Amino acid sequence: MPGPGAYWIAEEERKEILDAVESKYWFRYGDPENPNFKQKVYKLEQEFAQAFQCQHALATTSGTASLLVSLLALGIKPGDEVIVPAYTFVASYTSIIFAGGVPVLTEINDSLTIDPDEIRKKITPKTKAIMPVHMLGNPCQMDAILDISQQYGIPILEDACQAFGASWKGQNVGTLGDMGAFSLNFFKTITSGDGGLVATNQKDLYEKAFGFHDQGHLPNRTGVEVGNRLILGLNFRMNELTGAGALAQFRKLPALLTRLRELKGKLKSKLAELPGIRFRTINDEKGECGTLLTVIFDSAEMAKEIGAELGTGPIARSGWHVYSNMEHVGAHLASVGQPHGFGAYPKTDDLLLRSMNISVGVVDGGLGAGFGININSTDDEIEVIAQKFAAAYRKVQS
Ligand SMILES: *Cc1c(COP(=O)(O)O)cnc(C)c1O
């Protein structure tokens, strides 16, 4: 039950990966003159930066690693507060915690992304970054968020892990703020099994993120270099085999998004005929990924009963995407004096209890999207899913 990219793994991936396998040169750095060094990771970074029109791209081992090295590059230190939505994957919180920061959770609105008006209420002198998360492929309300960033001089780190290829007013998400983090795990839009990318237009942030991801080294090294290093780093380097798979998948992204949007359009227009049905607000209809279709019901009971009919449930039940379901995060929030546990963010609680995810491309029970279609579904299959949903909807309504 992976993401759409995984459904499309085929000859192109096989070719790229075999090319790397057979070269026997699996490390991302090497002598460009060496014919065995295929430079897959380097090509991935170049092609990404070119297509997404950003100055710098850095490949990493995961979306989580991308978030962590970005937070460190932004200078997050122990005690610094980072504003983050109350609805997101656990890694948004853990990356902040491992950077030493304090996650300051913030209510979402009916787009299921962070509510810009609520961000303002959370700003304190300790706020050192804002992490909008483009949840379920939907771009956040970036104009308002960038205004806040400018007004207060607080940098933006976009968590674009669930929105690879989404755009806000024509510009790719993840390249609008100071930094952006992407994931290539198996459940995301495109995949290399695991992997990640960081995007930024600022050279100093790129160099810092690079150093944190590679033992303090500077970018574009060709071997093991010695000399002074400005920062202590860790190792989150992508290897050539992963880079090869990611490269083939990245080249499929435009076709994948076109297909997802087409499928979602078909499914949505069928469900839209049901009386009283309401979907979450999509902040940029042209730019969203189309990986999921989210319905918001009038009541939590309706969401629960319709979910039960369809073998799924409200988003509130999706484990590590809902703050109140993360006991370990809750314990940490308690220890730093932050609100935690169900009821701490009532608008978010209410929305998630009333919402249900239907898969279009991301078929993931962990996201509450165990019911729906996938990227290879035919028109007939879409019709069957639409009819199942309609039958459950009518039954519960009557
Ligand atoms: C998947 C995800 C991550 C983490 O990505 P990994 O590649 O699994 O480490 C971070 N944030 C969000 C919102 C995600 O959905």
The ligand as an SDF file (V2000), in Angstrom:
LIG
                    3D

 15 15  0  0  0  0  0  0  0  0999 V2000
    6.9150   11.3920    5.6130 C   0  0  0  0  0  0  0  0  0  0  0  0
    6.9860   12.6950    6.3020 C   0  0  0  0  0  0  0  0  0  0  0  0
    8.1740   13.1290    6.9130 C   0  0  0  0  0  0  0  0  0  0  0  0
    9.3930   12.2750    7.0440 C   0  0  0  0  0  0  0  0  0  0  0  0
    9.8720   11.7270    5.8810 O   0  0  0  0  0  0  0  0  0  0  0  0
   10.7880   10.4000    5.9410 P   0  0  0  0  0  0  0  0  0  0  0  0
   11.4000   10.3740    4.5870 O   0  0  0  0  0  0  0  0  0  0  0  0
    9.8940    9.2480    6.2130 O   0  0  0  0  0  0  0  0  0  0  0  0
   11.7950   10.5970    7.0090 O   0  0  0  0  0  0  0  0  0  0  0  0
    8.1810   14.3880    7.4720 C   0  0  0  0  0  0  0  0  0  0  0  0
    7.0960   15.1660    7.4680 N   0  0  0  0  0  0  0  0  0  0  0  0
    5.9440   14.7910    6.9100 C   0  0  0  0  0  0  0  0  0  0  0  0
    4.7760   15.7150    6.9110 C   0  0  0  0  0  0  0  0  0  0  0  0
    5.8330   13.5220    6.3270 C   0  0  0  0  0  0  0  0  0  0  0  0
    4.6660   13.1340    5.8150 O   0  0  0  0  0  0  0  0  0  0  0  0
  1  2  1  0
  2  3  1  0
  2 14  2  0
  3  4  1  0
  3 10  2  0
  4  5  1  0
  5  6  1  0
  6  7  2  0
  6  8  1  0
  6  9  1  0
 10 11  1  0
 11 12  2  0
 12 13  1  0
 12 14  1  0
 14 15  1  0
M  END
$$$$
